Amino acid sequence: VSSDETFNQGVEYFYDDAMPQAMQCFKLWLGTHPDDAYAWAYVAAIENEAKHPYAALDASDKVLAGTFSNPNDTAFKAWHYYVRSLIHLNLNDTVEAINDLNNSVKLNRADPDTYQRRATLFFKRQNYDRALDDYRSAAALSQGDAEPYIGVGCVYSAQSKRGQAIKAFTDAITAEPGSSRAYSHRAAEYFNNQEYDKAADDVLQALQLDRRSVHALWVVEYIKADKAAKRAFTAKVKTLAAQKADNSWLDLIK
């Protein structure tokens, strides 16, 4: 196998999720191309996936010090900074992770996922204005994706801005009507706003879209812990079970 074929095989193994074989190919390649930034970027991703963050960070540092055969490959460089952000998150360094995502955004401003990842980190740090900006940027770049709007709703919910949160979750449903998470998040907000009938309708819609939805089932437990909410929910569950001729729905109110 030629040297170039070894690298290409490594890339194929990587995207086939055959990481041990991919690592073997990249190590062979790096034996003769020790400064190749592409290969080190793949090694960094593999090491991080294997829960070896320090080895991953060392490989990532070699990417930054290495050479790209195509210096203008901004998409790949942006991907590497995303990988580097994951490494820093595994090392519990949120500040560096945000810096990595800043670099990723600068290199590829058309990627909604990068904005969304950075928004999530801003949200966790309670930097709500920056989180909103990034979630909105992600939404503007996305088609048919509820997640950026869910992010906007969660930011408003964290600030107890119920009406704005409900509107954002409604926008999420409009963007992606099949999103269970959009319905379950709006259900939670209706519950927080003491609109129990609407909360019951939404959480049951979420479960019809995904019977195993962890978030929807979590919302159900909160509803059942409140007497007034439970009463509304129980009536809705019984109606749904009768409509579908499926008594397994009654398990939700046991």
Disulfide bonds with the S-S distance in Angstrom:
none
